[in-house]
Amino acid sequence: MEAHYFEIIRRALAREGFEAVLNDKYRIPDKLAAIRAGLGRYGKNSVVLTEKFGSCLMFVTVLTDAPLKPTGPAWEGDPCGGCDLCLKSCPTHAFPAPYKVSRKLCITNWLWGIPAPRDLRDKQENRLFGCGDCVRICPKNRKLEPRTSYPVRLEDVPDRPELIPLAAAEPEFFRKTFAAFPLRAGIDALRGNAVIALGNTADEAGIEPLRRTIHHKKLQIRAYSAWALGRIGGEEARNALREAKSGELERAVIEEIDMGLLPSPARH
């Protein structure tokens, strides 16, 4: 979808004799670029608010040599006023103050592959990609109406993929199951999210795929799998942990296994 829109912009500028490139190489912060362009202002949750679309947007930066006329700020003053619903809605209390976010506590950040802290993994619940609690509760998004038509072809992928087969699935299964945008996080990140979700559902049906993922080549996925088996509990899960420990060399994973083998109140 992003490439489709960029190509429209690139061709339009090319007809006028100008060049345009995507931001991939230059890594200019998209949210900051949007604010500098006058499209919106930061909300208290550090997400860009716009008057027409609230904060339900994703920005893509295009660089061009076309002489564009600069615009002023989207509106003057504080766009949030006294509202702080977004700050209170965060499951992990990732906002130390208005307009500031602690990335290490942000669930969305973890879902892109940043290690989720052990004591907060339960807050991730069964999310596979994206949190958005602070966006959904924002009053500026309440009057938005869902699209009825789209300017591009939608991807034919499920809205809620089945969790049990996902954790230990082959890469091709992920490519058929997820849209292009979440796949940017990488299959290992999505697999890790599925493993944590299995631990949070505590369904014994998750033990079998976790028996496989606890031997995954990625240390983080093995560690998550040990944690998830500990959350599920029971003798079958404990046997899987013991089997994995016998061949594990990484201390971080061994520690997760040992925690998973502790009695229920301690391992959580």
C-alpha positions in Angstrom: 0.0 0.0 0.0 2.8 2.4 0.9 4.6 1.7 -2.4 1.4 2.3 -4.3 0.9 5.8 -2.9 4.6 6.7 -3.2 4.5 5.8 -6.9 1.5 8.1 -7.5 3.4 11.0 -5.8 6.7 10.2 -7.6 5.1 10.2 -11.0 3.2 13.4 -10.4 6.4 15.1 -9.3 8.4 13.6 -12.2 5.9 15.1 -14.7 6.9 18.5 -13.2 10.6 17.7 -13.5 11.3 16.9 -9.8 12.6 13.8 -8.0 11.2 12.0 -5.0 12.6 9.2 -2.8 11.3 7.3 0.1 12.7 7.9 3.6 14.2 4.4 4.0 17.8 5.6 3.5 17.7 8.8 5.5 15.7 7.7 8.5 14.0 11.0 9.2 11.5 10.5 12.0 8.1 10.3 10.3 6.0 11.8 13.2 8.3 14.7 13.5 8.2 15.3 9.8 4.4 15.2 9.9 4.4 17.9 12.6 6.9 20.1 10.8 4.7 19.8 7.7 1.8 21.1 9.6 -0.3 17.9 9.6 -0.8 17.6 13.3 0.5 18.0 16.8 1.8 15.6 19.4 -0.8 14.2 21.8 0.0 13.4 25.4 0.7 9.8 24.4 3.4 11.0 21.9 1.2 10.0 19.0 0.4 12.7 16.3 -3.1 14.1 16.5 -4.8 15.5 13.5 -8.1 17.5 13.3 -9.7 15.4 10.6 -8.4 11.8 11.4 -7.6 12.0 15.1 -4.6 9.8 15.7 -5.6 6.8 13.5 -2.9 7.4 11.0 0.4 6.1 9.8 2.8 8.6 8.2 5.3 7.9 5.4 8.0 10.5 4.6 8.8 11.3 1.0 11.8 13.5 0.2 11.8 15.7 -2.9 13.6 18.6 -4.5 10.3 20.2 -5.4 9.9 23.8 -4.0 7.0 23.1 -1.6 5.3 25.9 0.2 5.7 25.5 4.0 2.6 25.5 6.2 2.2 26.6 9.8 1.3 24.3 12.8 -1.9 22.3 12.6 -3.4 24.3 15.4 -2.2 26.5 18.2 -2.0 25.5 21.8 -2.3 22.1 23.5 -4.5 19.7 21.5 -5.3 17.6 24.5 -6.3 20.2 27.1 -7.0 18.6 30.4 -7.7 15.1 29.0 -5.3 12.4 30.1 -7.3 9.2 29.3 -4.5 7.9 27.1 -2.0 8.1 29.9 -4.3 6.2 32.3 -5.2 3.5 29.7 -1.6 2.2 29.3 -1.4 -1.4 30.8 2.3 -1.0 31.6 2.3 2.7 32.7 4.7 3.6 29.9 4.0 7.3 30.2 6.1 8.9 33.0 4.6 12.3 32.1 2.4 13.9 29.4 4.2 13.9 26.0 6.8 11.4 27.2 6.9 7.7 26.6 9.2 5.0 28.0 9.9 2.8 25.0 11.2 0.0 27.2 7.7 -0.2 28.8 5.7 0.2 25.5 3.9 -3.0 24.5 4.0 -1.9 20.8 7.8 -1.7 21.1 8.0 -5.3 22.4 5.7 -6.5 19.6 8.3 -5.3 17.1 10.9 -7.7 18.7 12.3 -5.7 21.6 12.6 -8.1 24.5 9.5 -8.0 26.8 10.4 -7.8 30.5 9.6 -11.0 32.3 7.4 -9.3 35.0 5.3 -7.5 32.4 4.7 -10.2 29.8 1.3 -10.9 31.1 0.3 -7.3 30.1 0.9 -8.3 26.5 -2.1 -10.7 26.8 -2.7 -12.4 23.4 -1.6 -9.5 21.2 0.3 -10.6 18.1 1.0 -7.1 16.7 0.1 -3.6 17.8 -1.3 -2.4 21.1 -3.1 0.9 20.5 -5.0 1.1 23.9 -3.9 4.8 24.2 -5.2 5.5 20.6 -8.5 3.7 20.9 -9.5 5.6 24.1 -8.7 9.1 22.7 -11.8 11.3 22.4 -10.5 12.7 19.1 -11.0 9.3 17.5 -14.5 8.7 18.7 -16.3 10.3 15.8 -14.2 8.6 13.1 -16.2 6.3 10.8 -14.7 3.1 9.4 -13.8 3.2 5.7 -16.4 1.8 3.3 -14.0 1.8 0.3 -10.3 1.6 -0.2 -8.1 3.1 -3.0 -6.0 -0.1 -3.1 -6.6 -3.8 -3.0 -6.8 -5.2 0.5 -4.6 -8.1 1.4 -6.5 -11.4 1.8 -5.3 -12.4 5.3 -7.3 -13.3 8.5 -8.1 -10.7 11.1 -7.5 -13.1 13.9 -5.1 -15.9 13.1 -5.2 -19.1 15.1 -2.8 -19.0 17.9 -1.9 -22.7 18.5 -0.5 -23.5 15.0 1.2 -20.1 14.7 4.0 -20.4 17.3 5.8 -23.3 15.7 4.7 -22.7 12.1 7.1 -22.5 9.1 7.9 -19.0 7.7 5.6 -19.5 4.7 2.7 -19.8 7.1 3.4 -16.4 8.5 3.6 -14.9 5.1 0.2 -16.2 4.3 -1.3 -15.2 7.7 0.0 -11.7 8.2 -0.3 -8.5 6.1 2.8 -6.8 4.8 2.9 -4.2 7.5 3.2 -6.5 10.6 5.6 -8.7 8.6 8.0 -5.8 8.7 8.6 -6.7 12.4 10.0 -10.0 11.2 8.9 -13.6 11.6 11.0 -14.1 14.7 9.3 -11.1 16.4 5.8 -12.4 15.4 6.7 -15.9 16.6 7.9 -14.6 19.9 4.6 -12.7 20.3 2.7 -15.9 19.6 4.7 -17.8 22.2 4.0 -15.1 24.9 0.3 -15.2 23.9 0.3 -19.0 24.5 1.7 -18.5 27.9 -1.0 -15.9 28.7 -3.8 -18.0 27.5 -2.4 -20.9 29.7 -4.1 -23.4 27.4 -2.6 -26.9 27.7 -3.0 -27.3 23.9 -0.1 -24.9 23.6 2.4 -27.3 25.2 3.0 -29.2 22.0 4.1 -26.2 19.9 6.1 -24.9 22.8 8.0 -28.1 23.0 9.3 -27.2 19.5 9.9 -23.5 20.0 11.9 -24.0 23.2 14.5 -25.5 20.9 14.4 -22.6 18.4 17.7 -21.1 17.2 16.8 -17.7 18.6 17.6 -17.3 22.3 14.7 -14.9 22.9 12.1 -17.4 21.5 13.6 -20.2 23.7 13.4 -17.9 26.7 9.8 -16.9 26.0 8.9 -20.6 25.4 10.3 -21.5 28.8 8.3 -18.7 30.4 5.1 -19.8 28.6 5.5 -23.4 29.6 5.9 -22.2 33.2 2.7 -20.2 32.9 0.8 -23.2 31.6 2.1 -25.5 34.3 1.3 -29.1 34.9 3.5 -32.2 34.6 3.6 -32.3 30.8 4.9 -28.7 30.7 7.4 -29.4 33.4 8.7 -32.4 31.5 9.2 -30.2 28.4 11.2 -27.7 30.5 13.4 -30.5 32.0 14.1 -31.9 28.5 15.0 -28.5 27.2 17.3 -27.8 30.1 19.4 -30.9 29.5 20.6 -29.5 26.2 20.5 -25.7 26.8 23.8 -23.8 27.0 22.6 -20.2 27.3 22.4 -18.9 30.9 19.5 -16.6 30.2 17.3 -19.5 28.9 18.4 -21.8 31.7 17.3 -19.1 34.2 13.9 -18.9 32.5 13.6 -22.7 32.6 14.4 -22.8 36.3 11.9 -20.1 37.0 9.3 -22.1 35.0 9.9 -25.1 37.2 9.3 -23.2 40.4 5.9 -23.6 42.2 3.1 -21.5 40.6 3.2 -18.4 42.9 6.9 -17.9 42.3 7.2 -18.5 38.6 4.7 -15.8 37.6 
